[in-house]
Each structure stands twice: as structure tokens, then as C-alpha cells.
Amino acid sequence: MTTVSDPVEATRPRAITTQYTLSRDKILYGGLLALTAIAYLWGLSRNGYANEYYAAAVQAGSTSWKAWFFGSFDASSFITVDKTPASLWVMGLSGRIFGFSSWSMLVPEALMGVASVGFVYVSVRRWFSANAGLLAGAILALTPVAVLMFRFNNPDALLILLLCAGAWAVTRAIDSTKYAARWMMLAGALVGFGFLTKMLQAFLILPAFGIAYLVAGKPALGKRLVHLLLATGSLIVSAGWWVAIVELMPASARPYIGGSSTNSILELTLGYNGLGRLSGNETGSVGGGTGNPGWGGATGLQRLFGGEFASQIAWLLPAALLATVVLVVAAGKAPRTDRKRAFALLWGGWLVVTGLVFSYMQGIIHSYYMIALAPAIGALIGAAMAVLWRRRSEWLPRTTLAGGILLTAGWSFALLNQTPPWQPWLRWAVLVTGVLAAGVLMLLPELKLHRLAARRAGLFVAALLTVSALAGPTAYSLSTISTAYAGALPSAGPSGAGGTGGRGGFGGGRMGMPPGQNGNGTTQQPGTGTTQPGTGTTRQGGAGGVGGFLGGGGTSGVSSELVALLQEGAKGYTWAAAAVTANGAAPLQIASEEPIMAIGGFNGTDAAPTLAEFKELVAQGKIHYFVGGGGGMMGGRGGTSNEITTWVSENFQSQTVGNTTIYDLTTGTGA
């Protein structure tokens, strides 16, 4: 039985009813954004400096425009981070305006999350309904990996915002005739800035954007092709201007390109952060070889549905795939410009292409990458729900909807069952609610209810359906909000989710990592971890050094004596100190607020500086101290990092400051 409007509402003039509906929709939309903002900002400071590798670069950019422009790790611009710098630009500007702090760095990330939810809402609402937009936005907002990354300082938050805005622009282009070219050029520019955020990952959505417009755009085919060429040109300009500047500038006038072996941004783009991620041949990377499956498990379609990946993103992934099929079938033999088909091409293409790449890439892949799937999952389910709900009086749509409910409830039960000690009642509540929703939905037409009663029964079913679908990811998201995260490999949800062993990254030996690493994705150093006052974030430190492989060693591991020494010793020097790996240098730089040279870049394997270059810098009096013991798993174990460490230890006398070994490079046989 089809649900009808409230009889009281039906007696109102159409203009009043429309105005009432619009006002209600605006209130609900505002409520969605407000609740998302509260969730993402709540207790945000407990994450402290989150990924200290990027935090150090944000700090550098908040004090030096050169470091800001290039995305340098340190204010003296010795080496860049291993990504393009757009996300650092936003956080660095915030640091310049409000002063560098955990809040000034992370609040922009949270607001990017709110804006991403907003773009998904308006995209779905435009072609379907406000309720569909609310559901789509809520799914994105409550996806565990999205909650995690919109409260973190990795580049993913800005990337998702730009891609969601790009999808909205393509939607506007498909709807338009006169301004279609402008909307497609805007979409291209947004994806181009996505490249400046996280390089080639931004391009995974290009097939979906291009095919959706080419198939469903209103202008003639020739014009649509021209518009795609204009969009491509816009993309090249927006992505290429910064790359061109960096490539054309003499190497002596800019920092070394971190993550590259030839000091080239193009090599970084096509190698370590590009084709190497697909083939696994990432020379100099953390994986250090071809096809290292330890970082993401075995390749194949099962990857996203198992282990840690499933708990981050897969709650509604089966339903989203079903939703794509529903939209294609619902379009049927409709005209070329049919919105349901266009929507399936746009968002379904986004989901399928990105999901397949993540499933089969042989290089480094981390579970937090899965945030790239969240907007498409939300949009597809919101749109398909609108289509099925309108036709729920028909047997096939109603059966499809009931089947989707049971599929989602059963899958949520399986995912929740991966952490049996954690909220054991929840999985059964989800399953029972899903079965009840499906059963009531199937029985409604047989009850022959009055219009008002049918409407209320429909609202009851909708509520049961929503609770069943979102209870699992919401619970994981709430756990994520209440937990402190640090390091380079955060992971949402309760400890042990997906069979993993730690909070915020690799646990002992999981997913191919060697034992001895703690739950923050950092190498556990001897000593006791301490808590940074005022943040609630547990940081790891220990004798012999600070920091560690993959970050998160923590500023609390830097003693006040060492901070005072670095701040006093920085006067007259380009770098207060040098340390092996950026992750060993990051806590020193953040704590002292002085430039620290990161020897070897992120993990100590970059050929920057060479031993000869380091000796020359020491001879010129540009580096005051060398900090030992902060190299982590790979730093100092090979290449120039090892050579420099050996040369320093053989030619300079060590001393212990606080709990850290340092060398004064102004005295000794090598001075």
C-alpha cells in the first residue's frame, strides 16, 4: 500500500505545503551538518598532534612561507613530506592565523568532513529527495573510517572534500545545457587540486566522472566531447602548475623531494606514490620491494570484506553494490539523460573503480585509505532507497528492499562478531531489528491500513531499517570518537576489530609487520609510555631516542632538558639538530619549535643528504646536534642514513640529555 501525505497537510494550499516542506528540509539538513560537526569536533584535542610526520610539516609551514609552499618537513626546508602539499596549505594557514596547535591543525580537517557530508547531501537531494540526501549524508558521517580521518591530519580529509565537490559539479553539468562546460571545468579543477593533495589517487574517479557526463549530459555529443576536453585542460592546469614550478626550479633553490630517489616530483608521482602502489615495486619505500602483501593482505575481491578493511568501510558495501544494480535496473529503457542511470554511472563508477584498485593493488595500502569509498556508498544507498521506497507497494521493489535489509543486518552481525567481548548484545539487536523491519515491510500491504495508519507504519519500518543498517557503524564511530589516536597508521573502532591487535595501527606482527610494535603504529622503545598533559593521548618514548618508525613516538618522550638544549642551541644554526628519519625528528621539532633535519626523509631511505653533503653542512656550521636512537625499524639500517650515523658515532662524543643520546657536531674530530 502506498504511503500518502498527512490528511491535514493535504488540505493546505499547495504553496504553503511546499514552503513548509522546504523549511523542514532546511532544518533537517542543518541538523545533519550540526550533528556531524559536534561528532567530529568532540574531544578533538585527545588526538594531540595525530600523525606527527605531517604535524611537523604543518608547524614548519606556519612559520616559513617557503616551507608552506613546498610542503617541507622543517622550517629551513631541507626535505619535503612524501605527498603533494595541498592539505598542509590549509592546516598551515590555520596555524598562521590562530597559532600552531593541535586544535588549529585538526579543526580544519573536521570542518572538511562536515562540508563533504554537505556535498553528498545536495548531490543526492538534487536528483532524488531530501530524505535520500539525509540518509546519504548520515551514512558518510557515520562511517567509522570517515569519523577517524576527519579527526586526523592525514591528507585524506581534503581529498574526500574535493572529490565530493567534484561529483556535485558533474551532477550540475549533467543537468545543465548553457553552463555545462563551466561545471565540467570546475569538476576538473577540483580533481586537479585533489592531485595536489594525494597525487594519483585523486584520478581514480575520473572514469566515472567522464563516462557519466558523456552518457547523460544534455548537449549534443560533439559538445560533450569538447566539454570533456575543457575539463581535462582545467585538471592539467590545476594539478600541473605546482608540479611545473617544482620541476623547473633548480634543486639548490628548493627542498629535496621526500620519497623520491632522484629528487624529482615526477618520479615521486609515478613511482612511490603512483604506479609503484599498483605493482608493488616501490623502491626506497617502507615496503622496500615488489608485491609485499604484508601491508594489505592478499589481493583480490575478498580484501575489502575481511580483516581490518571490513571494519573500516564494509558495513554497507554489499548494500551499495546492490543499490547500483537497483538504479541501473530502475532506469531500464529510459532516455539517455535518465538521472537514475547517470547517478549509477557517476557514483557506482566511483565505488567500483576505486574498490577494484584497492582490492588488487600490490603495493602499500592502509585501512584508512578506505575513506575514499564512503561518499559513494552513502550516495548510492540514499538514491536506491528513494527509488525502492516510492515503489514499495509493488512486489519486486518491496522484496528487493527487504532482501537488502536482511543482507545488511546479517553482514553487520558478522562484523560485530569479530569483536565478541565488545558490546556483545549489539550484534543480536542489529540482527533482530533487521529481521523485524524486513518482516513488517513485507506484511504492510496485506494489512489494508487506513492512510494515516499506513503512513505511521511506514515511518516505523523506516526507523527500524535505519537503526538496523547504521547501529553497527555508529557504535564503531562512537568508539573512535572516544579514543585517542596517534601515529601514521590509525584504525577506527574498538581494539581488536577485524582480527587486528592494536589501537591506531599495526599491533604485534599483524598484517605482515614484525613484532615489537605498539598499537599506535610505532616501534616500542625501552621505557614507559607517558601521557601528554591535556590531550589524553598516550605517546610512546624511551631511552636512547624519541620517535620511531611510522611516527607517534610522541612529544612527551622529549625531555624538558632536551627541549631547552635544542632551543638554546638553535641560535645561529640553520638546523638545531639532525635525526635519522622524519619520524625520529618530528617530536623533537614539535616540542622545541626549532627546525630539525630529517635525515633520509620519512623512513630514512631517501638519499638526502649524502654523507659528503652532511659533512659539508657540519663544516659550514649549519647543524648543531645529532640525535641518536630515533631511527626506528629502518632508519640508520642502510644507505646514507647508516653512513652518517656511523660517521657521527665515530667522530663525535655522545652525551645523554634527559633520556636521549645526542652528539654535539661543533666539537670532535669531525667538526
C-alpha positions, -999 to 999 in steps of 0.1 A, spaced: 0 0 0 14 33 -10 20 58 18 1 91 13 6 125 28 -10 135 61 -47 144 56 -43 176 75 -14 186 53 -35 177 22 -60 204 30 -34 232 29 -28 253 -2 0 238 -23 22 269 -19 20 267 19 27 229 18 57 234 -4 71 262 18 66 240 49 84 211 32 113 233 22 116 248 56 115 213 72 142 201 47 165 230 55 161 224 93 169 187 89 198 195 66 212 220 91 207 194 119 227 169 99 256 193 95 254 204 131 254 169 145 283 160 122 303 190 134 296 181 170 307 145 164 339 155 146 349 183 170 340 165 202 371 158 223 393 165 192 423 175 213 426 140 226 443 131 193 471 156 201 493 161 171 479 129 155 504 120 127 535 139 139 551 135 105 525 158 90 521 178 122 558 188 120 553 200 83 522 220 94 543 236 121 570 244 96 545 259 72 530 281 99 564 299 103 580 298 69 563 306 36 589 286 17 582 255 38 545 261 34 546 263 -4 568 232 -9 553 211 19 587 210 37 591 189 68 611 216 85 611 254 85 646 255 70 632 235 40 657 206 38 632 179 27 595 177 18 570 152 30 562 124 6 530 139 -7 519 170 -25 512 198 -1 476 210 -5 463 196 28 493 212 45 485 245 30 451 245 47 464 234 81 494 257 78 473 288 71 452 279 101 483 277 122 494 311 109 461 327 118 454 310 151 489 299 161 501 263 157 484 238 180 465 206 179 432 224 175 443 248 148 456 218 128 427 194 133 397 217 133 400 223 95 401 186 90 368 182 109 352 210 90 362 194 57 343 164 69 312 185 76 315 200 41 319 166 25 287 155 41 270 186 28 281 180 -8 269 144 -7 235 156 6 230 183 -21 241 159 -48 216 132 -38 188 156 -30 191 173 -64 181 141 -82 161 122 -56 147 137 -24 157 155 8 152 123 28 175 104 4 201 131 8 198 129 46 204 92 46 233 95 22 250 122 43 244 103 75 260 72 61 291 91 52 292 109 85 289 77 105 313 55 85 340 46 110 370 53 88 354 87 79 350 96 115 386 87 121 401 106 92 381 137 95 396 140 130 431 133 118 458 153 99 465 129 70 457 143 35 426 122 31 401 147 46 408 174 19 409 147 -8 374 135 0 361 170 2 374 179 -32 361 147 -48 327 151 -33 326 187 -46 337 174 -80 309 149 -81 284 176 -73 299 198 -101 294 168 -126 258 165 -113 252 202 -121 269 198 -155 246 168 -165 216 189 -155 228 220 -175 229 230 -211 241 265 -211 267 262 -183 276 225 -187 312 234 -199 318 256 -168 306 229 -144 328 203 -160 358 226 -159 351 232 -122 350 195 -117 383 191 -135 399 219 -113 386 202 -81 401 169 -91 433 187 -101 436 201 -66 429 166 -54 460 156 -71 479 183 -52 465 167 -21 472 130 -26 486 126 -61 472 99 -84 446 86 -60 425 116 -69 424 103 -105 406 71 -97 372 88 -100 380 102 -135 364 73 -155 332 77 -135 330 115 -140 338 113 -177 315 84 -186 286 98 -166 287 132 -184 294 116 -218 264 93 -215 239 116 -197 249 152 -205 222 173 -223 243 189 -250 250 172 -283 277 145 -284 302 168 -301 298 195 -275 300 169 -247 334 157 -261 346 193 -262 334 199 -226 354 168 -215 385 182 -233 380 215 -215 376 197 -182 408 178 -189 426 210 -196 413 225 -164 425 195 -145 460 197 -160 464 233 -152 451 230 -116 473 199 -109 503 209 -130 512 245 -120 528 235 -88 545 204 -103 559 226 -131 573 251 -106 590 224 -86 604 206 -116 617 238 -133 632 253 -101 669 244 -95 673 217 -69 696 241 -49 667 266 -45 642 242 -31 640 213 -6 647 177 -16 616 159 -27 609 134 0 600 98 -10 618 101 -44 652 86 -52 661 112 -78 649 144 -61 620 146 -86 583 153 -80 575 134 -113 594 104 -101 576 105 -68 542 108 -86 548 79 -110 569 58 -87 564 55 -49 530 73 -49 519 61 -84 524 30 -104 545 15 -76 514 13 -55 498 -9 -81 527 -31 -89 543 -32 -55 577 -20 -70 582 9 -46 620 14 -44 630 31 -12 596 28 4 585 12 36 577 -19 18 610 -20 1 603 -44 -27 579 -58 -52 545 -71 -42 548 -70 -5 514 -85 6 521 -79 43 508 -44 41 473 -52 30 469 -89 30 463 -110 -1 450 -92 -32 415 -100 -46 379 -91 -42 379 -105 -6 403 -79 6 378 -52 14 354 -77 31 379 -91 55 402 -82 83 407 -46 93 394 -32 60 360 -46 66 356 -30 100 365 4 85 343 5 54 324 -27 45 293 -23 68 272 -11 39 294 -21 10 272 -51 -1 241 -29 1 259 -2 -20 267 -27 -48 231 -39 -47 220 -2 -48 240 3 -80 222 -26 -97 188 -13 -85 194 21 -101 205 6 -134 175 -17 -135 151 11 -125 164 32 -154 156 4 -178 150 17 -213 147 53 -201 162 81 -223 199 86 -224 197 115 -199 179 95 -173 191 106 -138 190 72 -122 213 57 -148 235 88 -147 237 85 -109 247 48 -111 274 57 -136 288 86 -115 287 72 -80 287 35 -89 317 40 -112 334 58 -83 328 29 -60 336 1 -84 368 15 -99 382 27 -66 372 -6 -49 389 -27 -76 421 -7 -74 422 -11 -37 414 -48 -40 442 -56 -64 470 -31 -58 501 -49 -47 519 -20 -31 515 -3 2 478 1 12 465 10 46 430 5 60 424 43 63 425 46 25 390 31 26 375 65 33 376 71 -4 347 46 -8 325 62 19 309 90 -1 299 67 -30 284 41 -5 263 68 11 251 83 -22 242 50 -38 222 37 -8 204 70 -4 194 71 -40 183 35 -43 163 37 -11 144 66 -25 136 46 -57 126 15 -38 106 33 -11 84 51 -36 75 18 -52 73 -4 -21 37 -13 -28 50 -33 -57 62 -68 -50 97 -67 -66 109 -34 -52 95 -44 -18 112 -78 -19 145 -62 -30 143 -37 -2 136 -64 24 164 -85 10 188 -56 13 177 -51 49 184 -88 57 217 -87 39 229 -56 57 217 -69 91 234 -103 86 266 -87 74 267 -63 104 262 -92 127 292 -109 112 314 -78 115 303 -72 151 310 -108 158 347 -102 151 349 -85 185 329 -108 207 338 -92 241 329 -57 229 292 -49 233 280 -85 227 244 -75 228 247 -52 199 251 -77 171 219 -95 182 200 -63 185 210 -54 149 200 -88 136 167 -89 153 159 -53 142 167 -61 106 146 -92 106 117 -73 121 120 -44 96 120 -68 67 91 -88 80 69 -58 87 78 -43 53 66 -74 35 34 -76 56 23 -40 53 3 -43 20 -16 -72 35 -28 -52 65 -51 -29 44 -44 0 68 -60 34 67 -39 61 51 -28 77 83 -21 43 99 -2 32 68 19 64 70 28 58 106 36 21 99 58 32 71 77 56 94 81 28 119 96 5 92 119 33 80 131 38 116 137 1 121 156 -1 88 178 29 96 186 16 131 195 -19 117 217 -5 90 235 22 110 238 8 145 270 -11 138 290 16 121 276 42 146 288 22 175 323 18 159 322 56 152 314 64 188 342 42 199 365 61 175 354 95 188 361 85 224 396 70 216 429 88 213 448 82 180 484 88 170 509 76 145 509 70 108 485 40 107 453 48 126 424 23 125 388 31 136 367 11 160 373 -9 192 406 -27 198 407 -60 180 383 -50 152 388 -72 122 410 -95 140 437 -68 145 457 -63 176 460 -27 185 446 7 185 456 31 158 478 9 137 496 -24 134 498 -45 165 525 -70 172 532 -87 139 498 -82 124 493 -78 86 529 -87 80 546 -63 103 573 -75 126 566 -80 163 576 -53 187 554 -25 175 528 -10 197 491 -2 190 499 33 178 518 21 148 551 30 163 581 9 174 580 4 211 612 18 226 625 7 260 609 27 288 574 36 298 550 55 276 537 87 291 506 107 285 508 142 270 491 166 295 458 180 284 454 157 254 446 123 268 468 108 240 492 81 250 526 87 235 555 63 235 590 73 243 620 56 258 657 55 265 680 61 237 658 82 215 624 96 206 600 89 178 601 57 159 593 40 127 559 53 114 556 81 139 537 85 171 568 84 193 554 115 209 565 149 221 561 136 257 591 114 250 612 146 246 625 157 279 624 193 291 662 193 293 665 183 256 639 209 246 659 236 264 691 224 248 677 225 213 661 259 217 693 274 231 715 255 205 694 267 176 707 302 177 730 308 148 723 275 131 701 265 102 690 233 119 691 229 157 697 192 152 696 163 128 679 130 134 675 99 113 640 96 97 613 123 98 595 103 124 625 105 147 628 142 140 591 151 143 586 150 181 619 169 185 608 196 161 573 199 175 584 201 211 613 225 206 597 246 178 630 246 160 640 232 126 653 196 128 668 180 98 652 146 89 680 125 75 667 101 49 632 115 49 601 96 61 618 63 69 655 71 65 659 56 30 660 88 9 695 97 -3 693 131 14 717 142 25 746 121 13 775 116 37 796 141 18 767 167 19 762 161 56 799 166 63 799 199 43 768 211 63 786 203 95 818 220 84 797 251 75 783 252 110 747 247 99 738 218 122 744 219 159 734 185 172 728 149 160 702 130 179 708 92 181 685 63 186 654 77 168 656 58 136 631 31 143 629 -1 123 645 10 90 662 43 97 700 41 100 700 5 87 712 12 52 722 38 27 734 73 36 715 72 69 736 44 81 768 60 68 760 93 85 751 76 118 784 57 117 805 87 109 789 108 137 793 80 163 830 75 153 840 112 153 819 129 180 814 122 216 779 113 228 761 126 259 727 118 274 702 146 278 671 135 296 666 100 281 681 108 247 716 103 232 729 134 214 762 144 197 775 180 196 786 185 160 806 216 168 833 196 188 851 165 179 874 152 151 847 156 125 840 192 133 
